[in-house]
Amino acid sequence: MALRPECCAVYVALCFVLETLFTLTVGASAGSGSKVLSLLQPYDFLYYSGVRAYYGGEWVKAAELLEKSIQTKEALLEYRKQCYDDCLVSGNDALKKLDSEEGNMWDLWALDWIQQRAECLKFCIGRSVTPMGQLPVSDDIEYEFNTRNPYNFLQVTYYKLDKLKKAASAAHTYFVANPSHLEMRNNIEKYRRMEGVTEDDFQDREMEKHWILYDAAVQHEASSDWLQAAEKWKACVNETLQRMDDCRVQCVVSPQLLPEDRGLESSDGVFEKAAALSLSLLSCRQSCVTRVATRPGRLSAQEDFLPTQLEHLHIAQFKSGDVRGALQTLHSFLLFYPTDKDSLDNLQLYYETLGGDVESHGVQPAQGIAKYINESLEDKKLLYFGVENLNFTFTDPDLWTPEDVVPESVRDNWRAEKQKINEKIKVGDQLEEVDDSGFYAGGPVPQDGVSITMDDEALNGTNRVVLDGVMTEKECSRIFNLAAIASSSGDGYRGRRSPHTPHETLEGLTVLRAVKLSQDGLVNQSDTRLLHELGERVKTLLHSYFRSPSGLFISFSHLVCRSATPGDQKGRMDLSHPVHVDNCLLEPETKQCWREPPAFIHRDLSAVLYLNDDFDGGELFFTEKDAKTVTARVKPSCGRLVGFSSGPVNPHGVTAVTRGRRCALALWFTKEKLYRDMEREEAEALWAADGQSILKKEEEEKEGGASPGRNARNHAPKERSRGRNMVTGGKDEL
């Protein structure tokens, strides 16, 4: 069907104005009718009931109602989406008459078409949801669910019910969206220490699939696995489009409040009200760009989220040999930025690579991308019409919006805002990362025989050092043999192969496990004590060299061996450990590093103490934040120690181990006593129970703040009085 140009604007406007009739008629009828228990209840009512049960100490009831509120909201969104799909064909008979009708009859047929769709939606949703459940919820409830506060209550509730696995999952789900919530961070650390709780229990129950695919694609790209990267980027693009579509559908189908109901100024006329409602709905659809591109726990969205994915995809496709796929993806990207010089150069390259194939010139952009852009531009045209003529306020979430879509009267302001955003992005790219760790390299090395082999200047970075002579050959041999013996009894990764590459195996050993094995007579006790002492030795050296003004505590130490698997290792493009930063999540494409879980944000200083060099590969290397530009390399050898601050100035990785077995003691240090390695203290307690003393520095007990009695991970929770403190008020520490 092709509409005449003079009817197009009216036609599109009516689509949105009259679809909202559905929500208004529901609101008018919701006060009548009996409550139907078999239908979905209002999820806000279930949530409030669950919170009341929580404060009443009715833990079983609270868990049931809070879980039901989450499930009901998810089911409601699904029902709305399904009804929208089912009602797309409603009113098609009236729609067909729009081509031939003129004047008032055209308007009437358009009204008939949209009214039939609205009635269909009303009837469809009414079959599954109670009238009260169809009403819009308050802004407060939206905020509670957007910030995942139901999981805040659930983690305490499940803890009270002794369902620790569910408590850990709820705590993690809440913390992902609230990374600055200190009490929840403490709770999570305590859950990690509880018997029966494993790392697999810390699952984000609301993890969105497009972010999982995005992170996987970045990881494959960092290790130059272009085939897998292309596959993940393509899936990520499709999932992002689906998420965008689902979000826009909810804007159309969800109940909408009139402007005066939202506290905004409104005109008296019915058509003015309808126009304001329609523009708000269109603005909601446009805001889906920001919602989908914002990670949980972050305040701002990733700019140009979908175009950025397409850029990564066409490069990965080209490098993996899928030139025709890269050509289609690049055509899709050019729909956003048709004059981008680099993309046009790449387009010519792809044509040349295909050898002048005639069919290649007929390759079209992906239909999903073209559809998305066309729909978005239609929304923008109507919104800018409202900005120019109806005093409507609209902030465009896209940088790619063509200038001719923006009315001339508001174009100057639009250009100024766009220029401001672009300048901010450029400044962010040009700023050098400042190391705010508080470390200052260049201090003394308090151990005879230890020498500084490479400093900041030699390593082309900040707060980096290589020290040689930290261990003797005999000590290296003892710890290497300890790793070989202990790994046969069980490794630190639950028997899994290397989590980073299928071409290597990885074995690990902690001090606590070594102590337990020595008590069973499986390993030499003196070697176990040496493993413990090496951690203290490294801490002393680095604390002095980096001139830390505060105390350092070992946060975690792990004896790790990486071994090349038997078979052909030639031509490997992967890494033994992909480029990463130890205390934040590195995004090479944006050159940003986010200090939020699942990163170990409490880590301040990192170190690797090598045991051997009789293997091929396995070099540590530092990069810029693009994860590609290598700034320094370090070849392992017995007694060589590499130390560096754990923040974004020191992205690093490990090259593939292609022959032999590479063993090293990895250590991380923190300034916060709260995050010291409790396994080391448990090992020391086992030694003390056997009547053996451990050399500990008196000053350690004076450093680092909290007393042992305040350690969130060291003591079992004490039963509190059943107070009525809000969970978000900092009173929910277990």
C-alpha positions in Angstrom: 0.0 0.0 0.0 1.3 3.5 -0.9 -0.2 6.5 0.8 -0.4 9.9 -0.8 2.2 12.4 0.5 -0.4 14.8 1.8 -1.9 12.1 4.0 1.4 10.6 5.2 1.9 12.8 8.3 -1.8 12.5 9.4 -1.6 8.7 8.8 1.5 8.2 11.0 0.2 10.5 13.7 -3.1 8.7 13.8 -1.3 5.4 14.2 0.1 6.5 17.5 -2.7 8.7 18.7 -5.4 6.1 18.4 -3.4 3.2 19.6 -3.3 5.0 22.9 -7.1 4.9 22.9 -6.5 1.3 24.1 -4.8 2.4 27.2 -7.2 5.2 27.9 -10.2 2.9 27.6 -8.6 0.4 29.9 -8.0 3.1 32.5 -11.6 4.1 32.3 -12.9 0.6 32.9 -10.4 -0.7 35.4 -12.4 0.6 38.4 -15.3 -1.8 37.6 -15.5 -5.5 37.3 -14.6 -8.2 39.8 -11.1 -9.4 40.7 -10.2 -12.4 38.6 -7.7 -14.5 40.6 -6.7 -16.6 37.6 -5.3 -13.6 35.8 -2.1 -11.7 36.3 -2.3 -9.5 39.4 -0.7 -6.1 39.6 3.0 -6.6 40.2 3.3 -3.4 42.2 0.7 -4.8 44.7 2.7 -8.1 44.9 5.9 -6.1 45.5 4.4 -3.9 48.3 2.9 -7.1 49.9 6.3 -8.8 49.8 8.0 -5.8 51.4 5.4 -5.7 54.2 6.0 -9.4 54.8 9.8 -8.7 54.8 9.5 -6.1 57.6 7.2 -8.4 59.5 9.8 -11.1 59.5 7.6 -13.5 57.5 10.5 -14.7 55.4 8.7 -17.5 53.5 5.8 -15.2 52.5 8.2 -12.4 51.6 10.3 -14.6 49.3 7.2 -15.9 47.6 5.6 -12.5 47.0 8.8 -10.8 45.9 9.6 -13.6 43.5 6.0 -13.5 42.2 6.3 -9.7 41.6 9.4 -10.2 39.5 7.8 -13.1 37.5 4.5 -11.2 37.1 6.2 -8.2 35.6 8.1 -10.3 33.1 4.9 -12.2 32.2 3.1 -8.9 31.7 5.7 -7.6 29.2 5.5 -10.9 27.4 1.7 -10.9 27.1 1.7 -7.3 25.9 4.3 -8.1 23.2 2.4 -11.2 22.1 -0.9 -9.3 21.9 0.8 -6.6 19.8 2.0 -9.2 17.3 -1.4 -11.0 17.3 -3.3 -7.7 16.6 -1.1 -6.4 13.8 -3.5 -7.7 11.1 -6.6 -6.2 12.8 -8.4 -3.6 10.7 -6.6 -4.5 7.5 -9.9 -4.2 5.6 -10.2 -0.5 6.6 -6.5 0.0 5.9 -6.9 -1.1 2.2 -9.5 1.6 1.6 -7.0 4.4 2.5 -5.5 4.3 -1.0 -8.8 5.3 -2.7 -10.6 7.5 -0.1 -10.2 11.2 0.1 -11.1 14.0 2.5 -13.1 13.2 5.6 -13.7 9.6 4.5 -9.9 9.0 4.5 -9.8 10.1 8.1 -12.8 7.9 9.0 -11.2 4.8 7.5 -8.0 5.6 9.3 -9.9 5.9 12.6 -11.7 2.6 11.9 -8.4 0.8 11.2 -6.7 2.1 14.4 -9.8 1.6 16.5 -10.0 -2.0 15.5 -6.4 -2.6 16.5 -7.0 -0.8 19.8 -10.0 -3.0 20.6 -8.0 -6.1 19.7 -5.2 -5.2 22.0 -7.7 -4.4 24.8 -9.5 -7.7 24.4 -6.3 -9.7 24.1 -4.6 -8.4 27.2 -7.8 -8.5 29.1 -7.8 -12.3 28.7 -4.6 -12.6 30.7 -4.3 -9.6 33.0 -6.7 -8.3 35.6 -8.1 -4.7 35.0 -6.0 -3.4 38.0 -3.0 -5.2 36.5 -3.4 -3.2 33.3 -3.1 0.2 34.9 0.2 2.1 34.9 2.4 1.7 38.0 3.8 4.7 39.9 7.2 6.2 39.2 8.4 4.9 42.5 7.7 1.3 41.6 9.4 1.8 38.2 12.4 3.1 40.0 12.4 0.1 42.4 12.4 -2.4 39.6 14.8 -0.4 37.4 17.3 -0.4 40.2 16.6 -4.1 41.0 15.6 -3.3 44.6 13.5 -6.5 44.8 16.7 -8.5 44.8 18.0 -6.3 47.7 15.2 -7.6 49.8 15.4 -11.1 48.4 19.1 -11.6 49.3 18.4 -11.0 53.0 15.2 -13.0 52.9 17.0 -16.0 51.4 19.8 -15.7 53.9 17.3 -15.8 56.7 15.8 -18.9 55.1 19.3 -20.5 54.9 19.0 -20.7 51.1 22.5 -19.4 50.5 22.8 -20.1 46.8 19.7 -18.1 46.1 20.9 -15.4 48.4 24.2 -15.2 46.6 22.4 -14.9 43.2 20.1 -12.2 44.4 22.9 -10.3 46.0 25.0 -10.4 42.8 22.0 -9.4 40.6 21.4 -6.4 42.8 25.1 -5.5 43.0 25.6 -5.5 39.2 23.1 -2.6 39.0 24.4 -0.9 42.2 28.2 -1.3 42.2 28.7 1.5 44.8 26.6 -0.3 47.4 29.2 -1.1 50.0 27.1 -3.3 52.2 26.1 -5.5 49.3 29.7 -5.8 48.3 30.6 -6.9 51.8 27.7 -9.4 51.8 28.9 -10.9 48.5 32.4 -11.4 49.9 31.0 -13.2 52.9 28.8 -15.4 50.7 32.0 -16.5 48.9 33.3 -17.8 52.2 30.2 -19.7 53.1 30.2 -23.5 52.8 28.2 -24.8 49.8 28.4 -21.5 47.8 30.4 -21.7 44.6 31.3 -19.1 42.0 28.6 -20.5 39.7 26.0 -19.3 42.2 26.8 -15.7 41.5 24.6 -15.3 38.5 23.0 -12.1 37.3 19.3 -13.1 37.0 18.6 -10.1 34.8 21.6 -10.3 32.5 20.6 -9.1 29.1 21.7 -11.3 26.2 23.0 -8.6 24.0 25.6 -7.6 26.6 26.7 -11.2 27.0 27.2 -11.4 23.3 28.9 -8.0 23.2 31.4 -9.0 25.9 32.1 -12.4 24.2 32.7 -10.6 20.9 35.2 -8.2 22.5 37.0 -11.1 24.1 37.3 -13.1 20.8 38.5 -9.9 19.0 41.1 -9.3 21.7 42.5 -12.7 21.1 42.3 -12.3 17.3 39.8 -15.1 16.9 38.1 -13.4 14.0 35.7 -16.2 13.0 34.2 -16.4 16.5 34.3 -12.6 16.8 32.3 -12.2 13.6 29.8 -14.8 14.8 29.3 -13.1 18.2 29.1 -9.6 16.7 26.5 -10.7 14.2 24.4 -12.3 17.0 24.9 -9.2 19.1 23.6 -6.9 16.3 20.5 -9.1 15.8 19.9 -9.3 19.6 20.3 -5.5 19.9 17.7 -5.0 17.1 15.3 -7.4 18.9 15.8 -5.6 22.2 15.2 -2.3 20.5 12.0 -3.6 18.9 10.7 -5.1 22.1 11.3 -1.8 23.9 9.5 0.2 21.3 6.5 -2.2 21.3 6.2 -1.7 25.1 6.0 2.1 24.6 3.0 1.5 22.3 1.2 -1.1 24.3 1.9 -0.1 27.9 -0.6 2.3 29.6 0.3 6.0 29.0 -0.5 8.8 31.3 -1.8 12.1 30.0 0.6 15.1 30.5 -1.4 16.5 33.4 -1.2 13.1 35.2 2.6 13.3 34.9 2.6 16.8 36.5 3.2 18.6 33.1 1.3 21.5 31.7 -1.4 20.5 29.2 -3.7 22.1 26.7 -7.5 21.8 27.1 -8.3 20.7 23.6 -8.8 16.9 23.0 -6.6 17.1 19.9 -3.9 18.9 21.7 -4.0 16.3 24.5 -3.8 13.5 21.9 -0.9 15.2 20.1 1.0 15.6 23.4 0.3 11.9 24.3 1.5 10.8 20.8 4.7 12.8 21.0 5.4 11.4 24.4 4.9 7.9 23.0 7.3 8.7 20.1 9.8 10.1 22.5 9.6 6.9 24.5 10.3 4.9 21.4 13.4 7.0 20.7 14.6 6.6 24.2 15.0 2.9 23.6 18.3 3.7 22.0 19.6 4.9 25.3 18.0 2.2 27.4 19.4 -0.7 25.3 22.9 0.9 25.1 23.2 1.4 28.9 24.8 -1.3 31.0 23.2 -2.1 34.3 24.9 0.1 37.0 26.0 2.8 34.6 24.6 6.3 34.3 25.3 6.9 30.6 24.7 4.9 27.5 27.4 3.9 25.0 27.3 6.3 22.1 26.5 5.0 18.7 25.9 1.5 20.1 24.4 -0.1 17.0 26.7 1.5 14.4 29.7 0.6 16.5 28.7 -3.0 16.5 28.4 -2.9 12.7 31.9 -1.4 12.4 33.3 -4.3 14.5 31.3 -6.8 12.6 32.4 -5.9 9.1 36.1 -5.8 10.1 35.8 -9.2 11.8 34.0 -10.7 8.8 36.7 -9.3 6.4 39.5 -10.7 8.6 37.8 -14.1 8.8 37.5 -14.3 5.0 33.8 -13.5 4.7 34.2 -10.6 2.3 30.7 -10.7 0.9 29.3 -10.6 4.5 31.6 -7.7 5.3 30.3 -5.9 2.3 26.7 -6.2 3.3 27.5 -5.1 6.9 29.4 -2.1 5.6 26.5 -1.1 3.4 24.3 -1.3 6.6 26.8 0.9 8.5 26.7 3.5 5.6 23.0 3.9 6.1 23.9 5.6 9.4 26.9 7.5 8.1 26.7 7.6 4.3 29.7 10.0 3.8 32.2 8.4 6.3 35.5 8.5 4.4 37.1 5.5 6.1 34.0 3.4 5.4 33.9 4.4 1.8 37.6 3.5 1.4 36.8 0.1 3.0 33.9 -0.3 0.6 36.3 0.1 -2.4 38.7 -2.4 -0.8 36.0 -5.0 -0.4 34.9 -4.6 -4.0 38.5 -5.0 -5.2 39.0 -8.0 -3.0 36.0 -9.7 -4.6 37.7 -9.1 -8.0 35.2 -7.0 -9.7 32.4 -9.5 -9.1 29.3 -8.1 -10.7 27.0 -9.6 -8.1 28.9 -7.8 -5.4 27.6 -4.5 -6.6 24.1 -5.7 -6.0 24.7 -6.4 -2.3 22.1 -4.6 -0.2 22.1 -3.5 3.5 20.6 -6.0 6.0 16.8 -5.7 6.0 16.6 -5.4 9.7 19.0 -2.4 9.8 17.1 -0.7 6.9 13.8 -1.2 8.7 15.1 0.1 11.9 16.5 3.3 10.4 13.3 4.0 8.4 11.1 3.6 11.4 13.4 5.8 13.5 13.5 8.5 10.9 9.7 8.6 10.8 9.6 9.0 14.5 12.2 11.8 14.4 10.3 13.8 11.7 7.1 13.9 13.8 9.0 14.7 17.0 10.9 17.6 15.4 7.5 18.8 14.0 6.3 18.8 17.6 9.4 20.7 18.7 8.9 23.3 16.0 5.2 23.8 16.2 3.9 22.4 19.5 6.5 23.5 22.0 7.5 19.9 22.6 10.9 19.1 24.2 12.9 16.3 22.6 16.5 15.3 23.0 17.7 13.2 20.1 19.7 10.1 21.4 21.5 9.5 18.1 24.6 11.1 16.6 23.8 9.8 13.1 20.5 11.8 12.6 20.6 13.4 9.1 20.6 17.2 9.2 17.7 17.5 6.7 15.4 15.8 9.2 15.8 18.7 11.7 13.7 21.8 10.9 15.6 24.9 9.9 14.3 26.8 12.9 15.8 24.5 15.4 18.8 23.3 13.4 21.3 25.8 14.9 20.6 24.5 18.4 20.8 20.9 17.2 24.2 21.5 15.5 25.5 23.1 18.7 24.5 20.2 20.9 25.9 17.7 18.4 29.2 19.6 18.2 29.4 19.7 22.0 28.9 15.9 22.2 31.5 15.2 19.5 34.0 17.5 21.2 33.5 15.7 24.5 34.1 12.4 22.8 37.3 13.7 21.1 38.6 15.1 24.4 37.9 11.8 26.1 39.9 10.0 23.4 42.9 12.4 23.7 43.2 12.5 27.5 46.0 10.5 28.9 45.0 8.1 31.6 46.3 9.3 35.0 47.3 6.7 37.5 45.4 7.6 40.7 46.6 4.5 42.6 48.7 6.5 45.0 51.8 4.6 44.1 55.1 6.3 43.2 57.7 4.0 41.5 61.4 4.4 42.3 61.7 3.5 45.9 64.4 1.3 47.5 64.6 -2.4 47.0 65.2 -3.9 50.6 66.7 -7.3 49.7 70.3 -8.3 48.9 70.8 -9.7 45.5 67.6 -8.1 44.0 68.2 -5.7 41.1 65.9 -3.4 39.1 66.1 -4.7 35.5 63.3 -2.5 34.0 61.6 0.6 35.3 58.8 2.8 34.1 61.0 4.3 31.3 62.2 0.9 30.0 58.6 -0.5 30.2 57.1 2.6 28.5 54.5 3.0 31.2 53.5 4.2 34.7 54.1 2.3 37.9 55.7 -0.8 36.3 58.8 -2.6 37.4 60.8 -5.8 36.7 63.0 -7.1 39.5 65.5 -9.9 39.2 67.0 -12.2 41.9 63.8 -12.4 44.0 64.2 -16.2 44.2 67.2 -18.5 44.0 67.4 -21.4 41.5 66.9 -23.8 44.3 63.8 -22.0 45.5 62.4 -21.9 42.0 62.9 -25.7 41.7 61.2 -26.4 45.0 58.1 -24.4 44.2 58.0 -25.7 40.6 58.0 -29.3 41.9 55.4 -28.4 44.5 53.1 -27.2 41.7 53.7 -30.4 39.8 52.9 -32.6 42.8 49.9 -30.6 44.1 48.3 -30.1 40.7 48.0 -33.9 40.3 45.8 -33.9 43.5 43.5 -31.1 42.3 43.9 -27.7 40.8 42.4 -24.3 41.6 40.0 -24.3 38.7 37.8 -27.4 39.6 39.5 -29.6 37.0 38.6 -27.4 34.0 40.9 -26.7 31.2 42.3 -23.2 30.7 39.3 -20.7 30.8 41.1 -18.6 28.2 42.2 -21.0 25.4 41.5 -24.6 24.4 45.2 -25.0 23.4 46.5 -24.9 27.0 45.7 -26.5 30.3 45.9 -24.5 33.5 46.6 -25.8 37.0 46.6 -23.8 40.2 47.4 -24.0 43.9 46.6 -21.7 46.8 48.5 -21.6 50.1 45.6 -23.0 52.0 45.3 -26.0 49.8 49.0 -26.6 50.0 48.9 -26.5 53.8 46.1 -29.1 53.9 48.0 -31.3 51.5 51.1 -31.0 53.7 49.1 -32.0 56.7 48.0 -35.1 54.8 51.6 -35.8 54.1 51.2 -35.4 50.3 53.6 -32.5 49.9 56.7 -31.2 51.8 55.8 -28.9 54.6 58.9 -26.7 54.2 57.9 -26.1 50.5 54.5 -25.0 51.6 56.0 -22.5 54.1 58.2 -21.2 51.4 55.2 -20.6 49.1 53.6 -18.6 51.9 56.8 -16.7 52.6 57.2 -15.7 48.9 54.0 -13.8 49.1 55.3 -11.8 52.1 58.6 -11.3 50.3 57.0 -9.9 47.2 54.7 -7.6 49.3 57.8 -6.1 51.2 59.6 -5.5 47.9 56.7 -3.8 46.1 55.5 -1.9 49.1 59.0 -0.3 49.3 59.6 0.2 45.6 56.2 1.8 44.9 56.4 3.9 48.1 52.9 3.1 49.2 51.8 5.6 51.8 49.4 3.0 53.4 49.7 -0.7 54.3 49.4 -3.4 51.7 47.5 -6.6 52.2 47.7 -9.7 50.0 44.2 -9.9 48.4 44.8 -13.2 46.6 47.8 -15.4 45.6 47.8 -18.3 43.3 50.5 -20.6 42.0 49.6 -21.1 38.3 51.0 -23.3 35.6 50.0 -23.1 31.9 50.9 -26.0 29.7 50.7 -26.3 25.9 48.5 -29.2 24.9 50.0 -32.0 22.8 49.5 -31.6 19.1 50.1 -28.9 16.4 50.7 -25.5 18.1 51.8 -23.7 14.9 50.0 -20.6 13.7 48.1 -20.0 16.9 46.4 -16.6 16.9 45.0 -16.8 20.4 46.5 -15.6 23.7 47.3 -17.6 26.8 45.5 -14.7 28.7 43.7 -12.0 26.7 44.4 -8.3 27.3 42.7 -7.1 30.4 43.0 -4.8 33.4 43.0 -6.3 36.9 40.5 -3.9 38.7 38.2 -2.7 36.0 36.4 -3.9 32.8 38.4 -2.8 29.8 36.5 -1.8 26.6 39.1 -1.5 23.9 36.7 0.0 21.4 35.9 3.0 23.6 39.3 3.0 25.5 37.4 3.0 28.7 37.8 0.9 31.8 34.8 0.5 34.1 35.4 -0.1 37.8 32.5 -2.3 38.6 31.7 -6.0 39.1 32.6 -8.5 37.9 36.0 -6.8 38.0 38.0 -7.1 41.2 37.7 -3.4 42.0 39.5 -3.6 45.3 42.8 -4.7 43.7 45.5 -2.0 43.8 48.7 -3.7 42.9 49.5 -6.7 40.8 52.6 -9.0 40.6 53.9 -12.1 38.8 56.9 -14.0 40.2 58.2 -16.5 37.6 59.7 -19.9 38.3 61.1 -21.1 35.0 61.9 -20.2 31.3 62.1 -23.7 29.7 59.1 -23.2 27.5 58.1 -21.3 24.3 55.9 -18.2 24.4 54.2 -17.1 27.6 55.5 -13.6 27.6 53.8 -10.9 29.6 53.0 -7.8 27.5 51.5 -4.4 28.3 49.3 -2.4 25.8 47.5 0.8 25.4 43.8 0.8 26.3 43.0 -0.2 22.7 44.3 -3.7 23.7 46.4 -3.7 20.5 49.3 -1.3 20.7 52.0 -3.2 22.6 54.1 -0.9 24.8 56.4 -3.4 26.5 57.2 -7.2 26.8 58.7 -9.2 29.6 60.2 -12.6 29.2 59.8 -14.9 32.2 62.8 -16.4 34.0 63.5 -17.9 37.5 63.2 -15.3 40.2 62.0 -12.5 38.0 59.2 -10.4 39.5 57.0 -8.0 37.5 55.0 -5.5 39.6 52.5 -2.9 38.4 49.5 -0.9 39.6 46.2 -2.8 38.9 44.3 0.1 37.2 43.6 1.2 33.6 47.2 2.5 33.0 48.4 -1.1 32.8 46.3 -3.3 30.4 48.3 -6.5 29.9 48.0 -10.0 28.5 50.1 -13.2 28.1 51.2 -14.6 24.7 50.4 -18.2 23.8 52.4 -21.0 25.5 53.2 -23.1 22.5 55.6 -25.6 24.1 56.3 -26.8 27.7 55.0 -25.7 31.1 55.1 -22.1 32.3 54.7 -21.7 36.1 54.5 -18.5 38.1 53.1 -17.1 41.4 50.4 -14.5 40.7 49.7 -12.0 43.5 47.3 -9.1 43.9 47.4 -6.6 46.7 44.9 -4.2 48.3 45.1 -1.2 50.6 41.8 -2.2 52.2 42.2 -4.7 55.1 38.7 -5.8 54.5 39.7 -7.5 51.3 42.8 -9.3 52.6 43.2 -13.0 51.6 41.3 -14.8 54.3 42.6 -18.2 53.0 46.1 -17.2 54.0 44.9 -16.4 57.5 43.1 -19.8 57.6 46.3 -21.5 56.6 48.2 -19.6 59.3 45.5 -20.7 61.8 46.1 -24.3 60.8 49.8 -23.9 61.4 49.2 -22.3 64.8 46.8 -25.1 65.8 49.8 -27.5 65.1 52.0 -25.4 67.4 53.9 -23.8 64.6 54.4 -20.0 64.4 54.2 -17.9 61.3 56.4 -14.8 61.0 54.1 -11.9 60.8 55.0 -8.2 60.9 53.6 -6.4 63.9 52.9 -3.3 61.8 50.5 -5.2 59.6 48.0 -5.3 62.5 48.3 -1.5 62.8 47.7 -0.8 59.2 44.6 -0.9 57.1 41.7 0.4 59.1 39.0 -2.0 60.3 39.7 -4.3 63.3 39.4 -8.1 63.0 36.1 -7.9 64.7 34.7 -5.7 62.0 35.9 -7.9 59.1 32.9 -8.7 57.0 34.3 -12.0 55.8 35.8 -13.4 59.0 32.9 -13.7 61.4 29.6 -15.5 61.3 26.6 -13.2 61.3 25.0 -12.3 64.6 21.3 -12.3 65.0 20.0 -8.8 65.2 16.8 -7.5 66.7 14.0 -7.4 64.1 14.3 -3.7 63.4 12.5 -1.9 60.5 15.5 -0.4 58.8 15.3 0.0 55.0 17.5 -2.5 53.2 18.9 0.3 51.1 19.8 2.3 54.1 23.1 0.5 54.8 21.6 -1.8 57.5 21.5 -5.0 55.4 25.0 -6.3 56.0 24.7 -9.9 57.0 
